[in-house]
Amino acid sequence: MSAGTASAYNRQVMDAADGSYAAMVAFEAELLRIRDSLQAMEEHYRQVEGANAELWGRL
């Protein structure tokens, strides 16, 4: 690969704010936020269900 081709690739793919690398980095960040949200939802669900099981177990 020529130096010119490598330079053009880096400008268009790796360095551009709207390039594919930036899109993949943004997608990864979005997936991490989704994962964190799902983990928080699961934790809340488990707390509520644990409290419900305790309450119904006493009735």
Helices and strands as residue ranges (DSSP letters): H 3-9, I 10-15, H 20-58
